[in-house]
Amino acid sequence: MSVADMVQGMIDTLNEALVDAGKHDRGNSAAGTRVRKAMQATKGAAQDVRVQVQNDKNA
């Protein structure tokens, strides 16, 4: 998978989380759980991007 595809995947995850973030702001606590899950997934994806870029640099 290319770095651009990885970053696009993160953007897609965050865009989907934006809907739940709005619901959370209106008091829906279950939406907050989904937002936290999306943030954790984004954190992991960001680490994967960092590793890939570092490996590409060192290759």
N, C-alpha and C positions, 0 to 999 in steps of 0.2 A: 504494500500500500504506500502510495506517495505521501509526502508530508502535507501537500496541499489537500489531499483527500482526508487526512487525519484532522487537519484544522477545520475543514468543512464539516466533518462529523461533529466536532465540538460546537461549532456555530449552530448546527441543526438541533443539537441537544439543548443548548441554551435558549434558542427560539421557542422550543416546545415548553421549556420550564417557565418562560415568561408568562404564559397563560396561567399556569398554576400559581405563579408569584402574585398575580393580580387577585386570584381567588383567595390566596392566603391573606393578602392585605384587607380583604373584605371579611375576614374572620373564619375562613374555612381551614381548620387545623390539619385536616387530612392532606390538603394541597401543600401545606408547609412540609409535610413528610416527603411528598413527591419532589418538591424543590430541593430539599436536602439530598435526596438520592441522586438527582440530576447534577448537583454540585459535586458530589463525590465522584460520579462518573466522569465529569469534566476534569476534575483534578487528576484522575488516573490517566485520562487521555492526554492531558498536558504533559505529564511525566513521560508517556510513551513518545510524544513528539520530541521532547528534549533528548531522549535517548537516541532516537533515530537520527536527529540532526548531528549529535555528537559522533555517532558511528559513521555517518556520511563524511564528516569532517576528517575523521581519523583514517578513513579508507584510502 
